[in-house]
Amino acid sequence: MATIGRALSKVKGQLSKHITDEQVEDLCRQNNHKFRKRKLGGPAGVVHLMLLQLLAAVSLSGLRHVAGISVTRQSINDAYKALPLVVWRALVRRVCPQGPALSVWHGLKVMLVDAMGIVVEDTRALSNKYGKASNGKVSTRHARPTPKLLALLDLAGGFIHQVIPLPWSRQERVCLTRLFKACGQAALILADRGLVGFCQIVMAQAADVHCLMRLPRWLVVSGRGKGNRRRLKKLGKQDMLVSWRRVRRPTWLSLRQWKALPEQTVLRQISFRITRKGFRTHWAWVITTLTDPVLYPAQEIVALYEKRWQVEVYFRDLKRTLKLKQTRSKSVEGVQKEILAFVVLYNLVRQVMLQAAQRQGVDADRISFADAARWLLWSEPGAELIDLVVNPKRKRDTQPRMLKHGRRKYSRLNKPRALLTKPACEAKL
């Protein structure tokens, strides 16, 4: 117990570098939360305990042994419930880097926006709040509530600046505008085709945020265009300026906000090829607010958009390594607190990775996330950061979406993996 108990001091020491105990208490006072410093150490102690529980992946009954404290499971649960949700939201913002942006491309902060799904307990409150997903094989009656998390991340560091839990049936682009304030000025958002929309793009421009999104096929301007999307000018090879006009007001936008939007906006559409050795060539399109072809060459924009896939690696670290795939809380507020606690812990591990990257002279995303989490849990309090595992730079072939032990979502891997593996893709103009 003595060795593992020191892990609590290590988590507390790392978190105190970014937010002190006094700042946590000040946040509670600002939100009229009355507290007393008992055996758990006040609000800051509750935060440290919850982060340690998620990092060690233990239950409330086992947490008292891991932390080395003699309190009951019910006492810890009551302390979790008493801590306001707004404190966790503030912790997410505080643990993110406050200095210069980690990823700057032509003077713009590069941010990633995407959503992922998780599973929560099957209670009536959570079912009414988030709804249940059906994949066509299992009815919603036997499914579990499946909220979606819309997240805003930094490209290079992978820090989550804001996360919004959404019901399964709600589209992510409806809430995209809520992330613009957290981006700050002179930012560039990389997003998938599910987030493209006229209202989202013009509202991002109003917030001094640029967009680079992949276009669905039905929004592509071909030839001179038609309807509310027209070609204006050819800028180069598979590169042109297009105009988008507003057509009808979406239900999520108020009439006052709709009238404040411009009648049209000028965007830049770039076409590129996705090539794979031995397979047919596919075409893809991106739309962006970066309309200057001299400052932002088309090939560099395509190369930048290729990095959007890095968000899937960040989500894997959060869902698989830290085990956010399924939460334990049974109330709506408890699930929201648990999600934010996971994000705080994720950003804390990313801070360790950033320190190791600067020490070892490599990019932050090459440091092993799992190795950084292990060091945070098992190292001695006050110990200097050691060299962490560095993942090699490699371009992997596309693996088959199959499993040896098949589940409902994926088919069974009934052939040798070498026969089903495809060569890596390349994007070319």
C-alpha positions as CSV (number, residue, x, y, z in Angstrom):
1,M,0.0,0.0,0.0
2,A,2.9,2.3,0.7
3,T,4.1,2.1,-2.9
4,I,0.7,2.7,-4.5
5,G,-0.2,5.3,-1.9
6,R,2.5,7.5,-3.3
7,A,0.7,7.6,-6.6
8,L,-1.9,9.9,-5.0
9,S,0.9,12.3,-4.1
10,K,2.3,12.1,-7.7
11,V,-1.1,12.9,-9.2
12,K,-1.5,15.8,-6.8
13,G,1.9,17.1,-7.5
14,Q,1.4,17.0,-11.3
15,L,-2.0,18.7,-11.1
16,S,-0.7,21.4,-8.7
17,K,1.7,22.6,-11.4
18,H,-1.3,23.7,-13.4
19,I,-4.0,24.5,-10.8
20,T,-3.4,24.8,-7.1
21,D,-5.6,23.7,-4.2
22,E,-6.4,27.4,-3.5
23,Q,-7.7,27.9,-7.0
24,V,-10.0,24.9,-6.8
25,E,-11.4,26.3,-3.5
26,D,-11.8,29.7,-5.1
27,L,-13.8,28.2,-7.9
28,C,-16.1,26.5,-5.4
29,R,-16.6,29.8,-3.5
30,Q,-17.4,31.6,-6.7
31,N,-20.2,29.1,-7.4
32,N,-21.6,29.2,-3.8
33,H,-20.4,25.7,-3.0
34,K,-19.8,25.4,0.8
35,F,-17.2,22.8,1.8
36,R,-15.2,21.7,4.8
37,K,-11.7,20.3,4.9
38,R,-12.1,16.8,6.3
39,K,-10.1,13.7,5.9
40,L,-10.4,13.8,2.1
41,G,-8.7,17.2,2.0
42,G,-11.5,19.5,0.7
43,P,-12.5,20.0,-3.0
44,A,-8.9,19.6,-4.2
45,G,-8.5,16.3,-2.4
46,V,-11.7,15.0,-4.0
47,V,-10.3,15.9,-7.5
48,H,-7.1,14.1,-6.8
49,L,-9.0,11.0,-5.6
50,M,-11.2,10.9,-8.7
51,L,-8.2,11.3,-11.0
52,L,-6.4,8.5,-9.2
53,Q,-9.4,6.2,-9.4
54,L,-9.6,6.7,-13.1
55,L,-5.9,6.3,-13.6
56,A,-5.6,3.1,-11.6
57,A,-9.0,1.8,-13.0
58,V,-10.3,0.7,-9.6
59,S,-13.8,0.8,-8.0
60,L,-14.7,3.0,-5.1
61,S,-14.2,0.1,-2.7
62,G,-10.6,-0.4,-4.0
63,L,-9.8,3.3,-4.2
64,R,-9.3,3.6,-0.4
65,H,-6.6,0.9,-0.6
66,V,-4.9,2.5,-3.6
67,A,-4.9,6.0,-2.0
68,G,-4.0,4.7,1.4
69,I,-6.9,6.4,3.2
70,S,-9.3,4.8,5.7
71,V,-12.7,6.1,4.5
72,T,-15.8,4.3,3.4
73,R,-17.0,3.9,-0.1
74,Q,-20.1,5.9,0.7
75,S,-18.1,8.9,2.0
76,I,-16.1,9.0,-1.3
77,N,-19.3,8.8,-3.3
78,D,-20.9,11.6,-1.3
79,A,-17.8,13.8,-1.8
80,Y,-18.0,13.2,-5.6
81,K,-21.6,14.3,-5.7
82,A,-21.0,17.4,-3.7
83,L,-18.3,18.8,-6.0
84,P,-20.0,21.2,-8.5
85,L,-19.9,20.4,-12.2
86,V,-18.6,23.9,-13.0
87,V,-15.3,23.1,-11.2
88,W,-14.6,20.2,-13.5
89,R,-15.3,22.4,-16.6
90,A,-12.8,25.0,-15.2
91,L,-10.2,22.2,-14.6
92,V,-10.4,21.1,-18.3
93,R,-9.5,24.7,-19.4
94,R,-6.8,25.1,-16.8
95,V,-4.9,21.9,-17.5
96,C,-4.6,22.8,-21.2
97,P,-1.4,24.8,-22.1
98,Q,-1.9,28.5,-21.7
99,G,1.2,29.6,-23.6
100,P,1.9,29.7,-27.4
101,A,0.0,27.2,-29.5
102,L,1.7,23.8,-30.0
103,S,0.7,23.5,-33.7
104,V,1.0,26.6,-35.8
105,W,0.5,26.5,-39.6
106,H,1.1,29.7,-41.5
107,G,0.4,31.7,-38.3
108,L,-2.8,29.8,-37.5
109,K,-3.5,27.6,-34.5
110,V,-4.6,24.2,-35.9
111,M,-7.5,22.6,-34.0
112,L,-9.3,19.3,-34.6
113,V,-13.1,18.9,-34.1
114,D,-14.7,15.4,-34.1
115,A,-17.1,13.3,-32.1
116,M,-16.9,9.9,-30.5
117,G,-19.5,7.6,-28.9
118,I,-19.4,6.0,-25.4
119,V,-21.7,3.8,-23.4
120,V,-23.3,4.6,-20.1
121,E,-25.4,2.7,-17.6
122,D,-28.9,1.8,-18.7
123,T,-31.0,3.9,-16.4
124,R,-34.2,5.8,-17.2
125,A,-32.7,9.2,-16.6
126,L,-29.7,8.5,-18.9
127,S,-31.9,6.9,-21.6
128,N,-34.2,9.9,-21.7
129,K,-31.2,12.3,-21.8
130,Y,-29.0,10.6,-24.4
131,G,-31.1,8.0,-26.1
132,K,-30.1,4.6,-27.5
133,A,-28.4,3.6,-30.7
134,S,-29.4,0.8,-33.0
135,N,-27.1,-0.9,-35.5
136,G,-29.9,-2.8,-37.2
137,K,-29.1,-6.1,-35.5
138,V,-29.9,-5.2,-31.9
139,S,-33.1,-3.3,-31.1
140,T,-33.0,-0.2,-29.0
141,R,-35.0,-2.0,-26.3
142,H,-31.9,-4.2,-25.5
143,A,-29.3,-1.5,-26.2
144,R,-27.7,0.9,-23.8
145,P,-27.7,4.7,-23.8
146,T,-25.0,6.0,-26.1
147,P,-24.0,9.7,-25.8
148,K,-21.7,11.3,-28.3
149,L,-18.8,13.6,-27.2
150,L,-18.1,16.5,-29.5
151,A,-14.5,17.5,-28.7
152,L,-12.1,20.3,-29.6
153,L,-8.4,19.3,-29.6
154,D,-5.0,20.7,-30.5
155,L,-3.5,19.0,-33.5
156,A,0.1,18.6,-32.3
157,G,-0.3,18.2,-28.5
158,G,-3.7,16.4,-28.6
159,F,-5.0,18.5,-25.6
160,I,-8.8,18.6,-25.3
161,H,-9.9,22.2,-24.8
162,Q,-13.6,21.6,-24.6
163,V,-16.0,18.6,-24.8
164,I,-19.8,18.6,-25.2
165,P,-21.9,15.5,-24.4
166,L,-24.7,15.2,-27.0
167,P,-27.7,12.8,-27.4
168,W,-27.1,10.0,-29.9
169,S,-29.8,11.4,-32.3
170,R,-28.4,15.0,-32.4
171,Q,-26.1,16.0,-35.2
172,E,-22.7,17.2,-34.3
173,R,-22.8,20.2,-36.6
174,V,-25.7,21.7,-34.7
175,C,-23.4,22.3,-31.7
176,L,-20.2,23.2,-33.7
177,T,-20.7,26.9,-33.1
178,R,-20.4,26.4,-29.4
179,L,-16.7,25.5,-29.8
180,F,-15.6,28.7,-31.7
181,K,-15.1,30.7,-28.5
182,A,-12.7,28.1,-27.1
183,C,-10.6,28.2,-30.3
184,G,-9.6,31.8,-29.8
185,Q,-8.6,34.1,-32.7
186,A,-6.5,33.2,-35.7
187,A,-7.4,29.5,-35.5
188,L,-8.0,26.9,-38.2
189,I,-10.4,24.0,-37.6
190,L,-10.0,20.7,-39.3
191,A,-13.2,18.7,-39.5
192,D,-14.9,15.8,-41.4
193,R,-17.7,16.1,-43.9
194,G,-20.4,15.6,-41.2
195,L,-19.8,19.1,-39.9
196,V,-20.0,21.1,-43.1
197,G,-22.7,23.7,-43.4
198,F,-23.3,27.2,-44.7
199,C,-24.3,28.5,-41.2
200,Q,-21.3,26.9,-39.5
201,I,-18.8,28.3,-41.9
202,V,-20.0,31.9,-41.9
203,M,-20.4,31.9,-38.1
204,A,-16.8,30.6,-37.9
205,Q,-15.6,33.5,-40.1
206,A,-17.4,36.0,-37.9
207,A,-15.5,34.5,-34.9
208,D,-12.2,34.9,-36.7
209,V,-11.9,31.1,-37.1
210,H,-10.9,29.5,-40.4
211,C,-12.3,26.2,-41.6
212,L,-10.9,23.3,-43.5
213,M,-13.4,20.5,-44.0
214,R,-14.0,17.6,-46.3
215,L,-17.0,18.0,-48.6
216,P,-19.7,15.4,-49.1
217,R,-20.3,14.6,-52.7
218,W,-23.7,16.3,-53.0
219,L,-22.1,19.7,-52.0
220,V,-19.3,19.6,-54.6
221,V,-19.4,22.3,-57.3
222,S,-18.9,20.7,-60.7
223,G,-18.4,22.8,-63.8
224,R,-20.0,26.2,-63.3
225,G,-22.1,24.9,-60.5
226,K,-25.9,25.2,-60.0
227,G,-28.4,26.4,-57.5
228,N,-27.0,28.2,-54.5
229,R,-23.4,27.0,-55.2
230,R,-21.5,28.5,-58.1
231,R,-18.0,28.6,-59.4
232,L,-16.4,32.1,-59.4
233,K,-12.8,31.7,-60.5
234,K,-10.2,29.0,-61.2
235,L,-7.1,29.4,-59.1
236,G,-5.0,26.5,-60.3
237,K,-5.0,22.7,-60.9
238,Q,-8.2,21.4,-59.3
239,D,-8.4,24.6,-57.3
240,M,-11.2,27.2,-57.6
241,L,-13.2,29.8,-55.8
242,V,-16.9,29.1,-55.3
243,S,-19.8,31.1,-53.8
244,W,-22.3,29.6,-51.4
245,R,-25.7,31.3,-50.8
246,R,-28.0,30.8,-47.8
247,V,-31.2,28.9,-48.7
248,R,-33.3,28.1,-45.7
249,R,-33.1,28.6,-42.0
250,P,-32.2,25.5,-39.9
251,T,-34.4,24.7,-36.9
252,W,-31.5,25.1,-34.5
253,L,-30.8,28.7,-35.5
254,S,-33.0,31.6,-34.3
255,L,-34.6,34.0,-36.7
256,R,-32.5,36.9,-35.4
257,Q,-29.3,34.9,-35.9
258,W,-30.4,33.8,-39.4
259,K,-31.1,37.4,-40.5
260,A,-27.6,38.5,-39.2
261,L,-25.9,36.0,-41.5
262,P,-24.5,37.3,-44.9
263,E,-26.4,36.4,-48.1
264,Q,-23.4,34.6,-49.5
265,T,-19.8,33.7,-48.8
266,V,-16.8,33.0,-51.0
267,L,-14.9,29.8,-50.3
268,R,-12.2,27.7,-51.9
269,Q,-12.8,24.2,-53.2
270,I,-9.9,21.9,-53.8
271,S,-10.1,18.4,-55.5
272,F,-7.5,15.7,-54.9
273,R,-7.0,12.1,-55.6
274,I,-6.7,9.3,-53.0
275,T,-4.4,6.7,-54.6
276,R,-3.6,3.2,-53.3
277,K,-1.2,0.8,-55.2
278,G,-3.2,-1.9,-56.9
279,F,-6.6,-0.2,-56.3
280,R,-8.7,2.3,-58.2
281,T,-8.1,6.0,-57.6
282,H,-10.8,7.9,-55.7
283,W,-11.6,11.6,-55.7
284,A,-12.1,13.7,-52.6
285,W,-12.9,17.4,-52.1
286,V,-12.2,19.9,-49.3
287,I,-13.7,23.3,-48.7
288,T,-11.9,26.1,-46.9
289,T,-12.0,29.7,-46.0
290,L,-8.3,30.2,-46.8
291,T,-8.9,31.7,-50.3
292,D,-5.4,33.1,-51.0
293,P,-3.6,30.6,-53.2
294,V,-0.2,32.3,-52.7
295,L,-0.2,32.3,-48.9
296,Y,-1.9,28.9,-48.7
297,P,-0.9,26.6,-51.6
298,A,-3.3,23.8,-52.5
299,Q,-0.8,21.0,-52.0
300,E,0.0,22.2,-48.5
301,I,-3.7,22.4,-47.6
302,V,-4.2,18.8,-48.8
303,A,-1.2,17.7,-46.8
304,L,-2.5,19.4,-43.7
305,Y,-5.9,17.8,-44.0
306,E,-4.2,14.4,-44.1
307,K,-3.3,15.0,-40.5
308,R,-6.9,15.2,-39.4
309,W,-6.8,11.4,-38.9
310,Q,-4.6,12.0,-35.9
311,V,-7.8,12.8,-33.9
312,E,-8.7,9.1,-34.1
313,V,-5.4,8.2,-32.3
314,Y,-6.2,10.8,-29.6
315,F,-9.7,9.3,-29.1
316,R,-8.2,5.8,-28.9
317,D,-5.9,7.0,-26.0
318,L,-8.9,8.4,-24.2
319,K,-11.3,5.5,-24.8
320,R,-9.0,2.5,-24.8
321,T,-6.0,3.4,-22.7
322,L,-7.9,5.4,-20.1
323,K,-11.1,3.2,-20.5
324,L,-13.6,6.0,-21.1
325,K,-15.5,3.6,-23.4
326,Q,-18.0,2.9,-20.6
327,T,-18.8,5.1,-17.6
328,R,-20.0,3.9,-14.2
329,S,-22.2,6.7,-13.0
330,K,-25.9,6.2,-13.0
331,S,-27.1,9.9,-13.0
332,V,-26.9,12.5,-15.7
333,E,-24.8,14.9,-13.7
334,G,-22.6,12.0,-12.5
335,V,-21.9,10.9,-16.1
336,Q,-21.0,14.5,-17.0
337,K,-18.6,14.8,-14.1
338,E,-17.0,11.5,-14.9
339,I,-16.5,12.5,-18.6
340,L,-14.8,15.8,-17.5
341,A,-12.6,14.0,-15.0
342,F,-11.5,11.7,-17.8
343,V,-10.6,14.7,-19.9
344,V,-8.7,16.3,-17.1
345,L,-6.7,13.1,-16.6
346,Y,-6.2,12.8,-20.3
347,N,-4.8,16.4,-20.5
348,L,-2.6,15.7,-17.4
349,V,-1.0,12.7,-19.2
350,R,-0.6,14.9,-22.3
351,Q,1.3,17.4,-20.1
352,V,3.7,14.6,-19.1
353,M,4.1,13.7,-22.7
354,L,4.9,17.3,-23.6
355,Q,7.5,17.5,-20.9
356,A,9.1,14.3,-22.1
357,A,9.1,15.4,-25.7
358,Q,10.9,18.6,-24.9
359,R,13.4,16.7,-22.8
360,Q,14.0,14.0,-25.4
361,G,13.9,16.2,-28.5
362,V,11.0,14.6,-30.3
363,D,7.4,15.5,-31.3
364,A,4.9,15.3,-28.5
365,D,2.6,12.8,-30.4
366,R,5.5,10.3,-30.7
367,I,5.7,9.8,-27.0
368,S,3.8,6.7,-25.8
369,F,0.6,7.7,-24.1
370,A,0.4,4.4,-22.2
371,D,4.0,4.7,-20.9
372,A,3.3,8.3,-19.8
373,A,0.2,7.1,-17.9
374,R,2.2,4.3,-16.2
375,W,4.9,6.7,-15.1
376,L,2.3,9.1,-13.7
377,L,0.8,6.3,-11.6
378,W,3.9,4.4,-10.4
379,S,6.7,7.0,-10.1
380,E,8.0,8.3,-6.8
381,P,6.7,11.7,-5.6
382,G,9.1,14.4,-6.7
383,A,11.0,12.1,-9.0
384,E,12.5,13.5,-12.2
385,L,10.9,12.5,-15.5
386,I,12.7,9.7,-17.1
387,D,13.0,8.9,-20.8
388,L,9.6,7.6,-22.0
389,V,9.0,5.2,-24.9
390,V,9.1,6.9,-28.3
391,N,6.9,5.5,-31.0
392,P,8.8,5.2,-34.3
393,K,7.7,7.2,-37.4
394,R,6.1,4.8,-39.8
395,K,3.4,4.8,-42.4
396,R,1.3,1.7,-41.7
397,D,-0.7,-0.2,-44.3
398,T,-4.5,-0.2,-44.0
399,Q,-5.5,-3.1,-41.7
400,P,-8.8,-5.0,-42.4
401,R,-11.8,-4.1,-40.3
402,M,-12.1,-7.6,-39.1
403,L,-11.5,-9.4,-35.8
404,K,-10.3,-12.9,-35.0
405,H,-13.1,-13.2,-32.5
406,G,-15.9,-11.5,-34.4
407,R,-18.5,-9.2,-32.8
408,R,-21.7,-7.6,-34.1
409,K,-19.9,-4.6,-35.5
410,Y,-17.1,-6.3,-37.4
411,S,-17.0,-9.4,-39.5
412,R,-14.7,-12.3,-38.7
413,L,-11.1,-12.5,-39.8
414,N,-11.2,-15.8,-41.6
415,K,-8.2,-15.3,-43.9
416,P,-4.6,-14.5,-43.3
417,R,-4.1,-10.8,-42.3
418,A,-1.4,-10.4,-45.0
419,L,-3.9,-11.1,-47.7
420,L,-6.5,-8.6,-46.5
421,T,-4.1,-5.8,-45.6
422,K,-4.1,-2.9,-48.1
423,P,-1.2,-0.6,-49.0
424,A,-1.3,2.9,-47.4
425,C,-3.2,5.7,-49.1
426,E,-1.6,8.9,-50.6
427,A,-3.4,12.2,-51.4
428,K,-2.3,13.9,-54.6
429,L,-3.6,16.9,-56.6
